[in-house]
Amino acid sequence: MSAQETVALVLAQAPVPPQDPGGQGEDFGKSSPLGLVLLIVFAIAVVFLIRSMTKHLKKLPVVFDEEKANAAAPAHVKRAEAEAAKRAEDSEATETPEPEETPSKPSRAKTD
């Protein structure tokens, strides 16, 4: 027998079935009472989370008003916004105007 025939015979043999067929023993598919308890606990947690979320959403206004939002903002936020606006104004004042760009190729008018 040649080496190729031996390899072909070895590869053609049916594999031996394992002793444990992939975790499908006698307890496969059965759940314990602990699984039921966990499922109920998760369902109760979801109900409480939904209730909390709806309470918070009811507190939100239907339309957001800029003036009311600015009035309710904390002082440090207002200071930060004022400083940012001041820096923007300063940077605009110190910028030199850039010359207008000229096209690199002259445009040719179509004459008919």
C-alpha positions as CSV (number, residue, x, y, z in Angstrom):
1,M,0.0,0.0,0.0
2,S,1.3,3.4,-0.8
3,A,1.2,6.4,1.5
4,Q,-1.5,8.1,-0.5
5,E,-3.8,5.0,-0.2
6,T,-3.2,4.9,3.5
7,V,-4.1,8.6,3.9
8,A,-7.2,8.1,1.8
9,L,-8.4,5.1,3.9
10,V,-7.8,7.0,7.2
11,L,-9.7,10.1,6.0
12,A,-12.5,8.0,4.6
13,Q,-13.3,6.3,8.0
14,A,-16.3,7.4,9.9
15,P,-15.4,9.2,13.2
16,V,-16.0,7.5,16.5
17,P,-19.0,9.0,18.2
18,P,-18.0,10.9,21.4
19,Q,-19.1,9.8,24.9
20,D,-20.7,13.3,25.5
21,P,-22.7,14.3,22.4
22,G,-22.3,18.0,22.7
23,G,-23.8,18.7,26.1
24,Q,-27.0,16.9,25.2
25,G,-27.1,14.6,28.1
26,E,-30.1,13.7,30.3
27,D,-30.3,17.2,31.7
28,F,-30.3,19.0,28.3
29,G,-33.2,21.3,27.8
30,K,-34.3,21.3,31.4
31,S,-34.3,24.5,33.4
32,S,-34.0,24.8,37.1
33,P,-36.2,26.8,39.4
34,L,-33.3,29.3,39.7
35,G,-33.8,30.2,36.1
36,L,-37.5,31.0,36.7
37,V,-36.5,33.2,39.7
38,L,-34.0,35.1,37.6
39,L,-36.5,35.6,34.9
40,I,-39.0,37.0,37.3
41,V,-36.4,39.3,38.9
42,F,-35.4,40.7,35.5
43,A,-39.0,41.3,34.6
44,I,-39.6,43.2,37.8
45,A,-36.4,45.3,37.2
46,V,-37.6,46.2,33.7
47,V,-41.0,47.3,35.0
48,F,-39.4,49.6,37.6
49,L,-37.0,51.0,35.0
50,I,-39.8,51.8,32.7
51,R,-41.8,53.5,35.5
52,S,-38.8,55.6,36.4
53,M,-38.1,56.5,32.8
54,T,-41.7,57.6,32.2
55,K,-41.6,59.8,35.4
56,H,-38.5,61.5,34.1
57,L,-39.9,62.0,30.7
58,K,-43.1,63.6,32.1
59,K,-40.9,66.2,33.8
60,L,-39.5,67.3,30.4
61,P,-41.2,70.3,28.7
62,V,-42.9,69.8,25.5
63,V,-41.1,72.7,23.9
64,F,-37.7,73.8,24.9
65,D,-37.4,77.5,25.4
66,E,-33.9,79.1,25.0
67,E,-34.6,81.9,27.5
68,K,-35.8,79.5,30.2
69,A,-32.8,77.2,29.6
70,N,-30.3,80.0,29.8
71,A,-31.9,81.3,33.0
72,A,-31.8,77.9,34.6
73,A,-28.2,77.2,33.6
74,P,-25.6,77.2,36.5
75,A,-23.3,80.2,36.9
76,H,-20.2,78.3,35.8
77,V,-21.8,77.4,32.5
78,K,-22.8,81.0,31.9
79,R,-19.3,82.2,32.6
80,A,-17.8,79.6,30.2
81,E,-20.2,80.6,27.5
82,A,-19.3,84.3,28.0
83,E,-15.6,83.6,27.9
84,A,-16.0,81.6,24.7
85,A,-18.0,84.4,23.1
86,K,-15.3,86.9,24.1
87,R,-12.5,84.8,22.7
88,A,-14.4,84.4,19.4
89,E,-14.9,88.2,19.2
90,D,-11.2,88.8,20.0
91,S,-10.1,86.3,17.3
92,E,-12.3,87.9,14.7
93,A,-10.9,91.3,15.5
94,T,-7.3,90.2,15.3
95,E,-7.7,88.2,12.1
96,T,-6.3,89.9,9.0
97,P,-8.6,89.8,6.0
98,E,-7.4,87.3,3.4
99,P,-7.0,88.4,-0.2
100,E,-9.6,87.1,-2.6
101,E,-8.5,84.1,-4.6
102,T,-8.1,84.5,-8.3
103,P,-8.9,81.6,-10.6
104,S,-5.7,79.8,-11.8
105,K,-7.1,79.4,-15.4
106,P,-8.8,82.3,-17.2
107,S,-12.3,81.4,-18.2
108,R,-12.9,81.3,-21.9
109,A,-16.1,82.7,-23.2
110,K,-17.8,80.7,-25.8
111,T,-18.2,82.6,-29.0
112,D,-20.6,81.5,-31.7
